[in-house]
Amino acid sequence: MEKKQAFGSCESCEFYDYDEYTDSYVCTVNIDQDDIERLRYGKSACPYYRFYDEYKSVHKQI
């Protein structure tokens, strides 16, 4: 799945990673065809979206 609709944008999702083989950013969640179709046509938000905070561990130390 290349892009998905979510509560935030794909760029801020924990599962949106750079793939060196394809030289692009892709969603790394393994989802089924039904979920892809729902997301493509905007019938639901992505159930796998998680906000990626690279400073999460730093917040816990404070």
GIGIKA-V641006 format. One line per field, one symbol per residue. ss: DSSP state (@ for helix, = for strand, . for the rest). phi: phi as a letter, one per 40 degrees, with the letter a starting at -180 (. if undefined). A space follows every 10 residues. Layout:
ss=???
phi=???
This chain:
ss=.........@ @@=..====. ...====... ..@@@@@@@@ .......... =....@@@@@ @.
phi=.cbacacbcd cbccccbcbc ccfacbcccc bccccccccc cgcacccbcb ccbcbdcccc cc
